[in-house]
């Protein structure tokens, strides 16, 4: 495996480890954030539910307290007055004066019917008088009309049907036992061996018990505030709600010295439910109420009505930007830029190493051949091994050629080094195009003749701003490459054309060799990169000529490019025209 590829594998593994670690941290952080937001949403939801339950109970409690505060004799259409006196302050016998019950003309959309069940099982309603009392009510009460009485009668029959199919006395007794246990002091402390409840459950149970106790105390106070005006001692039990065949009833037990009654009223559950939900609409717009067993101990229960509040907790809304997400985003961004910087540094380091290796290999190869020639020919000439004068002159010309080649090689390396460091010795000046080419042509003609090539020149009159030495070096490199790579072509000529175009002068150097492939053209101006190499290729060079030439051209304000062509290769040197 190449060293560069090995380093890229190491970098890839390290980058994968960093990405995996950061990804794991991201997943864990997002999960924790989501759990925290959900817990916060659930806590806020529980608080909203408690407030909604309190609002509903608070709204309904005055109605129930008023009903619980009614004296037992108000459940008759007319009841006798005790302690009545004439205008002469003479006492009136009990039973001689009848008073209209407030319930006779009572109208409520929530509690449409009041009723009373005596020990004999007779079911009556103070809102439905019978016999002469009905005639009296219709004559004296504007709200007591036959249609109203018929409607109340249908409701009473519905209650009668409920009582016929259910033992309401047993249900009321069980409810009284439960409320007594809830209000009893022996329920305040749990056994030590009992497992502790969750904090929110304890708080909810305590809140419910407190509300129940407060409501019941208010009911008892209201019931005791009215003194019975007929009969002796009367015991009134708590007003308790319970469900009977889907109907909501409120009942209480009343004991007089003579007998025992069950008194209460029928609630219109759809209307009551809508009114209760109206108290919680601002807190829980999507809440609902459903009947619950009287002894239910789970869920969100009302204390005034055996009903459960249904309000599922909505999923927590995940904001688009949070502190943790911002921190994670910055971490990913920092990691991305850090890995990118490391990748760029690694690429530059590997490229520098490869360039240094190619440079050392190319320079070593280019120096070995002329040095070997120098050593061999100089030894032969020094030891007199070449007696023939013609051959001696040939050897001397060879030594001169190799010396020029070494000189150009060293000059190219030094010039490229200075250009890389920004110290290229460029001194542009105004000069005519003819004078510029005249200074460079002798060396170009000589190089073409050495390779058996013909150099043709065509130019237009123009004046440029350029460094003659730099232009000469660029043109020599282009002609030298043409001589190397087009030496085997059938058309052994090199064309040099100079013309002024759009504020600049273009000098084109064209040969008719094998041309340059698209793959080689992409790296043609890269230092230490050479053109297409073929098997058995012995063309000398280290791949610095074109890179150096482009740097020199750009240092003068021009450029060097490869133009597309179908035959050979065309390089165009652009230099600024004198304005």
C-alpha angles and dihedrals in degrees: 000000000000116000091239093053091047091055091049090053090051091048091049092052092048091047090050091051091050092047092047093049093046090045091053091049089049094051093047093046093049091048092050091047092049091048091049092049091047092049090049091049091049091049091050089046092052090050090050090050092051091050091048092050091048092049092051094046092044091052095048098041096078091054092050093043089054091050093045090050093059114113115242095246091061086078087076120080089232126010130190119257121231122203093029118157137192124237087265089057093251115148117247118220116254110263096027092096123052123198124204113245116238087230093063092079096024113134125185132158089210100046107029099169138034119195144175130212116198128203091266091058096252111149117206138162129216087218093060110057118188136209118357090350089064090053090049092049094049090049098047106027119069093198094053106084132151094255090051092048091049091052091048089048091056090050091050090052089052090054090046089055090051092051092047092058100039137048097236093173091061092046091051091049091052091049091050090053091051095049091047090052091048092051095040119111093226089070094060095087124045122215114274092238093057115107113251117253125231115274095246092048091050090049092049094048092047091049092050093047091049093049091047092050093048093048093047093048089052090051093049092048092050091048093050095046093074113069117215111251096195130049130357134290114350127192116204119193127211120287104247131185125218140157123255118183092330094312122113113229131181113206139174133184118236121191122193127174089259104044148331126262137191110216129181147109141257117247124213096231098194092051093042091048092051091048092049093048089050088065091056100038095102092052100036112019094178098043124131137189127222131180115266133194114265091241095045112135103179133077129020105318130183116233096213098046129032092243134121123224112229110205113145114205109252117230115269114264110240110217116221094235124035131161092255093047091048090050091048091048091051090047092053091046092049091047091048093051091043092052090045091052091048090048091050091047091047092048092048091047093049091045090049091050092049092047091049090049092048091046093051092045094046096045091046091051094045093048097045096064099050092040090053089049091048092050096046098043094041091052092048092049094044094051094046094244091141107064094163110093094209092054090044090056090047091053091049092051089050090052089049092050093049090047090053090048092052090047092053091047093052092044091052092050093047093045092050091048091052091046091051089053092046093248100113107153095233117159109174118197139166111276136154118253091236092054091046093054093040090061093049102038100078092059091043093049091049092051092049092049091051089060095041092249129138118230116206120191129200123175144167126218112266142136122233141183106232147122106259093207092051092047090048091051092049093049092046091053091050094048091044091054090048090052091050101045102030096044093106098047123113092233101062099189138108121209122210115188126176124190138157117246132170099338094319140078120237121204112193123197114193134181132180099227129124092293129223125290122232092248092052092045091062092061098029096111095041113114115258091010117122132198127259111329117204130195110280092017110160098174110140123229143100099227099254102109101083095038090051092045093053091048091051092047093051091046087061092049095260136093144228121222142168113240121208117251138159097226124046124325132303123199120187122203114199119198129174118267119228109256 
